[in-house]
Amino acid sequence: MNKRILTILILILGLFLPKISYAYWIWTPKTGKFVNPKYTVRKNPKDQFLVAMDYYQAKDYDKAIEEFQKLIKYFPGCFEAAESQYYIGMSYENRGNSYDAYLAYQKVIDKYPFSGRVNEVIEREYAIAERFMEGETRKIGKIPLPVENPSIEILRKVVENAPYGKLAAKAQYKLGLVLKNLGYYLDAQDEFEKVIANYPNSEWVEPAKFQIAASLERVSPKVGYDQEYSKEAREKFEEFVSKHPDAELTQKAQEHIGSLKNKEARNNFDIAQFYFKNKAYGAAKIYYQIVIDYYPDTDFAEKSRGQLKAIEILEHSQKMKEKKK
């Protein structure tokens, strides 16, 4: 086609096509084609990275993400690709999209495991998890996040990414705390036990032992039911106090022991009361005596003594009536 005719056609198109279309498509004489700047990429990854960094430093994070993504698409195996993936995470984080930032950071580890950013990425992931633990919004605007609790997913990944890294034991412990706070007490117990098993020399072992007992305490049912978990929780607290008499959590452990003993005493007292009301005095006396013998420091011990005296009076009265007959 004659160049003059082509030029005329371009001018005509420029006059009649919508302005938005003209803004996105530009004629380049060098290539002899229309190109869309949105999809153009520099000749080498270094130049493309500099373009993306200019947007990042200007805090135009949307455009920075776009340019970093171009680099990854066209130069996937280079050093700058790993750096671009990292800065995509940074861009999301600076923009306030914590969950998207986590997903972007995780790609650094999954796609570029030999990147020098791995340790830094894990630290950033852990920081994001803590923000969610502290109550950071679980929504992006009005859009809910695709997970129940982001901190659970992220803390698991922190441990998985570096099982013996400097944050592993802490992340494992915090994972247990998140589950405990959500009411998943047996799952929390499992995670706390992993702290003890996998990181026996870490500073998180002592609080993990305390939290195991606390989790079991929360699992233990209210009075009137099987108290297996309650007894196990009390034993765990007693073991904690015995092995860590000077620990910061010892006083709290002792308070929990007192509370659990009171719960167990009440459970046995209520069973005794059930038999008492149904005039099964022999069985009632057995349970009142259990309260007195095993829980002497509780209020229910004194109540049990009173009930035993009441039974004694009732039985004596019954015998007197039988004699008169």
Buried (B, 14 or more C-beta within 10 A) or exposed (E): EEEEEEEEEEEEBEEEEEEEEEEEBEBEEEEEEEBEEEEEBBEEBEEBBEBBBEBBEEEBBEBBBBBBBBBBEBBEEBBBBBBBBBBBBBBBBBBEBBBBBBBBBBBBBEBBEEBEBBBEBBBBBBBBBBBBBEEBEBEBEEEEBEEEBBBBBBBBBBBEBBEEBEBBBBBBBBBBBBBBEBEBBEBBBBBBBBBBEBBEEBEBBBBBBBBBBBBBBBBBEEBEEEBEBBBBBBBBBBBBBEEBEEBEBBEBBBEBBBBBBBBBBBBBBEBBBBBBEEEEBEBBBBBBBBBBEEBEEBEBBEBBBEBBEBBEEEEEEEEEEEEEE
